[in-house]
Amino acid sequence: MGVVSTKIFLEDYEVDINIGIHEFEKTGPQRIVINIQLFVDGASSGKGDTIDHAVDYDFLRKEIIKLTETRHFNLQETLCRSILEIVAVQPGIQRAIVSTKKPDVYPDCRGVGVEMEYCN
């Protein structure tokens, strides 16, 4: 078999997060949409049919909740980088793209956000 490339993703994961620099943003959580794309080492991806041979989606969700429940983020850039740091250290990750989006900021656009990429 030739080279196998695997992309794993968590798409449009909605979380309520305390985020923002404006006073009105500090009164309660805002809806944030998170997208994660992980490009996994093809040599190990799909070799077995157990969770030991895959990136655990539950792990990603739990880590994001743990990260966002405990603090206020001023900037999406800080949130995005924090998530990227969590996923980039997972075994076999060659490349990761994380984006965060505030979908409720402006009535005339679908959202405002940040995207960051890690390459190993």
N, C-alpha and C positions, 0 to 999 in steps of 0.2 A: 504494500500500500504506500502511496506517496505521502507527502506532508499533509497533516491534518491541522486545520486551524479551527479553534473553538472560541465562540463568543457567548458569554453568559450574561444575561441582563436582568435587571430589576427595573420595571418600567412603570412610570407614573405612580410611584408610591407616595401617597398623601399623608402628611404628618402635620399636626398642629404644633407650632414651635414659637417660643418667645424670641422674636427677632425684630430688629429695626432700631434706627437711631432717633426717630422722631418721637416726641412725647406720646402722641396718640398710638404709636406702635408698642409702647411699653405698658399699656393697660391690660393686655391679654395676648394670648397666642394668635398667630396668623397661620393660614393654610400654606404649606410649602409642598411643592411637587418635586420629588427626587427621582432622578434617573441614573442608573449605574450600568456601565458596560465594562465587562471584564474579559480580556483576551488571555486565554489560558494556554500554557505550554501544551502543545499538541501531542507531545510524547507521552504524557501521563493522562490526558483527558480521554475519558471513555474506555479506559483499559479494564475497568471492572464495573460491576453493577451494584456497587454499594456507595454509601455517602462518603466513605473514605477516599473515593476516586472522583469527587466532585466538589465544587464550591457550594456550601450550604446556604440556601436562600434564607432560611430561618435565622442563621447566624447574622447575615447582613441586616435583616430587619431588626433583630434584637439589639445589635450594636448601635444602630441609628437611634432607636428609642432610648437606649441607655445614655447616649451622648446628648440627646436633645431634651431629655426630661430634667436634667440637672443644672441647666444654665440658660442665661439669656445671651444670644448672639447679637452683636451690633450689626454685623455685615454678613451678607450671603457668602462673600468670599471666604470668611472665616469658617462658616459652616461647611462649605464645599470642600475646603482644604482639609478640615477635620475628618470628613467622611473619606476623602481620598487617602488620607494617612492610614485609616483603618483597613481599607481594602487592598492597598498597595503591598502590605506586608504579608498577605495570605500566600501560602505556598503555591507555586506554579504560575503566579500572575506575571505576565509579560508586559501588559499595558492595561491601563484603566482610565475610563472617562467617567467623570461624575458631573452632573448638573443639578442645580437647584433653581426653582422658579417660584416666584410669588404670583399666583394667578389672579389675585383680587386687588391689585394696586391701582390699575387704571382701567376705566370702563371701555376704552377704545383699543385695547390690545389684549392678547391672550395671556400675557405675563411678562415679567421682567426677571432676569436671572443671570446666572454665572455658570460657566462650564470650565472645568480644569482637566488636564490630562497628565497621566504619569506614564513614563516609559522606562522599562528596566534595561 
